[in-house]
Amino acid sequence: RFVQRYALMKGLPAGWLGAHCARNETEHYGAPACGHPVWGVYNNFFVALVSLWMRPDVQDFLEYVERSEVIYTFNWNDILWHTAVIKLFLPFAAVHRFVDFTYEHVTLRGTAGGQQRVV
């Protein structure tokens, strides 16, 4: 309900934040009304205009997040903030979903002779 509280406090419309919910209204956004889990955008790779993140309304939201310290106290990571900014401050038509690439985390470990191996 953290994002919902901010949106209500600022009088923001739901945008497409709750598009998957039974009612796409800011007052009804959250896991109880939208199901579990509330899905976020893929965040290991994304392309964005820096100007989006520098907009005063987006900066205000990010400062709200920073001041709350939820990143540190609850370990809430970047997927939540990327998703909230995109869905609160951009129209759906302004977002492109890349589906033609793959990504994986790989650990490289050294072996005898300086060779690298994937584990």
N, C-alpha and C positions, 0 to 999 in steps of 0.2 A: 504493500500500500504506500510505499515511499514515493514512487513516481506519481501515483494518484493524488497524494496530498499536495505535492508541488503543483500539479496541473490545476487542481481545485483552487489552491491559494492564488495562483496567477490568472485564473479564469480562462485557461486554455481549453479549446475544444478537444475532443478525443482524437481528432485526426484519424489515422488508421491504426492507432495504438491498440484499440480493442476490436478490430475488424473481425477477429475470430471468436469474439464473445457473443453471448446470446443477445446482449444489448450494447451497441457501440456508443456508450456514453461515459464520460469521465467519471461520473458518480458510481458507475457499476464496474469500473476497471479493477481487475485484481484476480488472483487465483480462484477465490470462491465462485465468482461469476463467470470466469473465463476458462475454467478447467485447469488441471495440473499437467504439465508445467505450462507457464506462459512462455512461449517460444521466443527466442532471440535470433538476431541475424548471425550469420557465420562471420567470425571476427579474426580468423588467422590470416585472411587476405581480404582487403577491401580497398577501393579507390574512392577518394573523396576530395572535394574542393576544400582547401584550407580555409577559404572564406566562410564556409558553413560553420566551422568550429570557432571562428572569430566573431560571428554575429553577436550583438549584444544580448539577445534573448537566449541564445545557446550558452554564452559565457555565464549568464546569470544562473542558468540551470546547473552548469558544471561547478560554479562556485558554491551553490546550494549543496551539491553532492560533497564537495571538498570540506565545507564547514561542518557537515553532519558527521564526518569521520566514519561512515558506514563501510567505506572501502577497507579500512583498517580494523574496525571492531567486529565486522561480520564477514570479512574477506569477500565482499561482493566485487566481482571483477568487471573487466571492460565490456564484456558482451552485454551486460545490462545497460550501461551508459550509452554505448553505440546504438543499441536498439531503441532506447528511449528518445535519444536525440533525433534519430532518423524518423521514427514514427510520430513524434510530437511536432517536429518543426519542418518536415518536408512532405509535400504531397506524394502519394503513392506513385504517380506518373513520373516523378523525378528520380526514382530509384531503379537501378538495373540490377538484376540478380544474375551473377555469372554462374553458369552451370556446366561449362565446358573445360574444367580443369580439375586436377586432383591435388591433394596436399596430404602429407603425413609427417609426423615427427619421427626422426631417425636419430639414433645415438651411434656415434662412431667411436670405436675403441682401437687403440693401437695394438699391434702384435709385434712379435719378434721380427726384426729386419725393417721396421718402420712402416710396414703395410697397415692400412686401415681396414677394418672389417665392420660391417653393419650388424648390430645386435637387436 
